[in-house]
Amino acid sequence: MKYIVILLLILLSSFRTVETSVYICGPTGAKKYHYKEHCRGLTACRHELTKVSLSQAQGYGLTLCGWED
């Protein structure tokens, strides 16, 4: 029983949170974030694409693009 608990503690401590990257249109003024760099929702983007973390995009108040659902 002790070995199972120790093994579980080792396994749980080895997991890391993988941060997902998303794309937004330009550094400012974006309203949506996109998982794919070539998303259909980015065709009207006239600025450079910016790659940010998902938590950062959500922190900016951005929501997921409707084409990504």
C-alpha positions in Angstrom: 0.0 0.0 0.0 2.8 2.4 0.8 4.4 1.8 -2.5 1.2 2.6 -4.4 0.9 5.9 -2.5 4.5 6.8 -3.2 4.1 5.9 -6.8 1.0 8.0 -7.1 2.8 11.0 -5.5 5.7 10.6 -8.0 3.4 10.4 -11.0 1.2 13.4 -9.9 4.2 15.6 -9.2 5.7 14.8 -12.6 2.8 16.3 -14.6 3.2 19.8 -15.9 0.6 22.0 -17.4 1.2 22.5 -21.1 0.4 26.0 -22.2 -1.6 26.2 -25.4 -0.5 28.8 -27.9 -3.1 30.8 -29.9 -3.0 33.4 -32.6 -4.4 36.9 -32.5 -4.6 39.6 -35.2 -2.1 42.3 -34.3 -0.8 43.2 -30.8 -3.8 45.4 -30.0 -7.4 45.7 -31.1 -8.1 41.9 -31.5 -11.4 40.6 -30.3 -11.0 36.8 -31.0 -8.2 34.3 -30.6 -7.6 31.4 -33.0 -6.0 27.9 -32.5 -4.9 27.6 -36.1 -2.6 30.1 -37.8 -4.6 29.7 -41.1 -8.1 30.0 -39.5 -10.8 31.3 -41.8 -11.5 34.0 -39.3 -8.0 35.5 -39.8 -8.5 36.1 -43.6 -9.5 39.7 -43.0 -6.5 40.4 -40.7 -4.5 43.3 -42.0 -1.9 43.3 -39.2 0.8 40.8 -38.3 -0.3 37.6 -36.5 0.8 37.5 -32.9 1.3 34.2 -31.1 0.4 34.4 -27.4 -0.6 31.9 -24.7 -4.2 30.9 -24.3 -4.3 32.3 -20.7 -2.8 35.6 -22.0 -5.4 35.9 -24.7 -8.2 35.2 -22.2 -6.7 37.7 -19.9 -7.1 40.3 -22.6 -10.8 39.5 -22.7 -10.6 37.7 -26.1 -13.0 34.9 -27.0 -12.6 31.9 -29.3 -13.3 32.6 -33.0 -16.6 31.2 -34.2 -14.9 29.3 -37.0 -12.9 27.3 -34.4 -15.9 25.7 -32.7 
